[in-house]
């Protein structure tokens, strides 16, 4: 939620602010969508979800 607020504060024109917010959300959703795939790759490589769980804990 903070990223959307900060993105809106940088531009004065509402159209540009909306476009920037859409870009920020789109990139965030793409990163979020990649995480289950990466967790699956780690599971296949290591044989368990421990490394994926540790990666999530460090990302927070």
Residue pairs with C-beta under 8 A, 6 or more apart in sequence:
3 24
3 28
4 21
4 24
4 25
7 17
7 20
7 21
7 24
8 17
8 20
8 21
10 17
10 20
11 17
11 20
35 56
38 52
38 55
39 49
39 52
39 55
39 56
42 49
42 51
42 52
42 55
43 49
43 52
45 51
